[in-house]
Each structure stands twice: as C-alpha cells, then as structure tokens.
Amino acid sequence: MSAIHFSPLTAIAVGPAGPPSKLSVGPHSGPSTAIAVTASVTIKESDFQWVLLGLTVPDGIKVKGVVVCYQVVGGNPPTFPKCD
C-alpha cells in the first residue's frame, strides 16, 4: 500500500445551505501545504460548517483511509496538533 499526498490549497469552506459566511480558508504560513481555516464569529457545536477537499486518484486505486492533521487555536482549553 502506498500513500498519496494531496495539497489542501484547493480546499473550500461550505455550510449547510452552501457557501458559509462564518469560515474562510486560505494558505497557512507553514508548512506550505497547510491551510488556515478562520472563523469570523464564534462557531458553536450546532453551527455545522465543513471544509471540502477534492481528492483525485489514479484509475484502479481504492482509497482505504484518510489521515487529517489539525490544530485548534483559540479554543478553551487550547488543543495541540492531532491526526485522525
């Protein structure tokens, strides 16, 4: 099994009814393959928002898992980088 790495720089933020007004997505200063997702207001647990990233794989390849690493800044209490 081999790993395929994708750049998240094509990611977009969406909400339940289409483009959100609460999130913005842009490149992060480091590493260069990271994105920063920023909220314009406090996001509550019931405020569903998503970041979509299209993954294109070669023909014949089956995706068996995805690893997402993230860090929440400004939470209470703050969390440290995680991979799920």
Residue pairs with C-beta under 8 A, 6 or more apart in sequence:
1 64
4 57
4 61
5 33
6 53
6 55
7 33
8 33
8 34
8 35
8 53
9 27
9 33
9 35
10 53
10 54
11 25
11 35
11 51
11 52
11 53
12 19
12 25
12 51
12 52
13 19
13 20
13 23
13 24
13 25
13 37
13 49
13 50
13 51
13 52
14 20
14 49
14 50
14 51
14 52
15 21
15 22
15 23
15 48
15 49
15 50
16 48
20 49
21 40
22 39
22 40
22 41
22 43
22 47
22 49
23 37
23 38
23 39
23 40
23 43
23 49
23 51
24 37
24 38
24 40
25 35
25 36
25 37
25 38
25 51
26 35
26 36
26 38
27 34
27 35
27 36
28 34
28 35
28 36
35 51
37 51
39 49
43 49
55 63
55 66
57 63
67 83
67 84
68 83
68 84
69 81
69 82
69 83
69 84
70 81
70 82
70 83
70 84
71 79
71 80
71 81
71 82
72 78
72 79
